């Protein structure tokens, strides 16, 4: 199951305004973010759609997808399988308390360099 998707945009403020307006009929609202870096929109049930400044894509690439998993072990299993399949490391399994208190994730770059994440977070389970 997809937890969140992040896309890079050329003009973060313009895109924030666009998505705020376009998402109104769908009931999706701006949830959190950081000016000049990224904005996250709540799609319900813990799912997020995020936009980030193309100027800040070095860490996450221009496209990022996070898959929600059932527990810490699944994060490790995904990481190990992805590395064996040819992915490159972009963040070994472990806690990420700067996201949320119980956020546990890993990050890999797929063969095309996209940032792929497996995440377990108790507030979303």
C-alpha positions as CSV (number, residue, x, y, z in Angstrom):
1,X,0.0,0.0,0.0
2,X,1.3,3.5,-0.8
3,X,1.9,5.7,2.2
4,X,3.0,8.8,0.4
5,X,4.3,10.1,-2.9
6,X,6.5,13.2,-3.4
7,X,7.1,15.0,-6.7
8,X,9.5,17.8,-7.4
9,X,8.1,21.1,-8.6
10,X,9.7,24.1,-10.2
11,X,7.8,26.7,-8.2
12,X,6.9,25.5,-4.8
13,X,4.6,28.4,-3.8
14,X,2.7,28.3,-7.1
15,X,2.3,24.5,-6.9
16,X,1.1,24.8,-3.3
17,X,-1.6,27.3,-4.3
18,X,-2.5,25.1,-7.3
19,X,-3.0,21.9,-5.2
20,X,-4.8,23.7,-2.4
21,X,-7.4,24.9,-4.9
22,X,-7.5,21.7,-7.0
23,X,-7.9,19.5,-4.0
24,X,-10.8,21.5,-2.4
25,X,-13.5,19.5,-4.1
26,X,-11.8,16.3,-3.0
27,X,-11.6,17.4,0.6
28,X,-7.8,17.1,0.6
29,X,-6.1,19.7,2.7
30,X,-2.6,21.0,3.4
31,X,-1.3,19.1,6.4
32,X,2.2,20.3,7.1
33,X,5.4,21.4,5.4
34,X,8.3,23.7,5.5
35,X,8.4,26.9,3.5
36,X,10.7,26.8,0.5
37,X,11.3,23.0,1.0
38,X,8.1,20.9,0.8
39,X,4.3,20.7,1.5
40,X,2.3,17.6,2.4
41,X,-1.4,17.3,1.6
42,X,-3.6,14.9,3.7
43,X,-5.5,12.5,1.4
44,X,-7.2,10.7,4.4
45,X,-6.4,7.5,6.3
46,X,-2.8,8.6,6.7
47,X,-2.1,8.9,3.0
48,X,-0.1,11.9,1.9
49,X,0.7,13.6,-1.4
50,X,3.8,15.8,-1.2
51,X,5.4,18.4,-3.3
52,X,9.0,19.6,-2.9
53,X,11.1,22.2,-4.4
54,X,13.1,21.0,-7.4
55,X,16.0,22.9,-5.8
56,X,16.0,20.5,-2.9
57,X,15.8,17.2,-4.7
58,X,19.4,15.9,-4.0
59,X,18.3,13.8,-1.0
60,X,14.9,12.5,-2.4
61,X,15.2,12.8,-6.2
62,X,12.5,14.3,-8.4
63,X,10.1,11.4,-7.6
64,X,9.7,9.6,-4.3
65,X,7.2,6.9,-3.3
66,X,6.9,5.3,0.2
67,X,5.2,2.0,0.7
68,X,3.5,1.4,4.0
69,X,4.4,-1.9,5.7
70,X,3.1,-3.8,8.7
71,X,6.2,-3.8,11.0
72,X,9.9,-3.1,11.4
73,X,10.8,-6.5,10.1
74,X,9.1,-5.8,6.8
75,X,11.2,-2.6,6.5
76,X,14.3,-4.7,6.8
77,X,13.1,-7.4,4.5
78,X,12.3,-4.8,1.8
79,X,15.7,-3.1,2.2
80,X,17.6,-6.4,1.9
81,X,15.6,-7.6,-1.1
82,X,16.0,-4.3,-2.9
83,X,19.7,-4.2,-2.3
84,X,20.0,-7.8,-3.6
85,X,18.0,-6.8,-6.6
86,X,20.4,-4.0,-7.5
87,X,19.2,-1.0,-5.6
88,X,21.7,1.4,-4.0
89,X,21.5,2.4,-0.3
90,X,19.9,5.8,0.4
91,X,19.2,5.2,4.1
92,X,19.4,1.9,6.0
93,X,16.5,0.7,8.1
94,X,16.0,2.6,11.3
95,X,14.0,5.2,13.3
96,X,13.4,8.6,11.8
97,X,12.0,10.5,14.8
98,X,12.3,13.9,13.0
99,X,9.4,12.7,10.8
100,X,7.1,11.4,13.6
101,X,7.9,9.8,17.0
102,X,7.5,6.2,15.8
103,X,8.6,6.6,12.1
104,X,10.7,3.6,11.1
105,X,11.9,3.4,7.5
106,X,14.6,2.6,4.9
107,X,15.4,4.3,1.6
108,X,16.9,2.9,-1.6
109,X,17.5,4.2,-5.1
110,X,16.0,2.0,-7.8
111,X,18.0,1.3,-11.0
112,X,16.8,4.7,-12.4
113,X,17.7,6.6,-9.3
114,X,14.2,7.1,-7.9
115,X,14.0,7.3,-4.1
116,X,11.9,4.3,-2.9
117,X,11.0,4.0,0.8
118,X,9.4,1.3,3.0
119,X,7.9,2.8,6.2
120,X,6.2,1.6,9.3
121,X,4.7,4.2,11.6
122,X,2.4,3.3,14.5
123,X,0.2,6.4,14.1
124,X,-0.8,5.1,10.6
125,X,-1.2,1.4,11.4
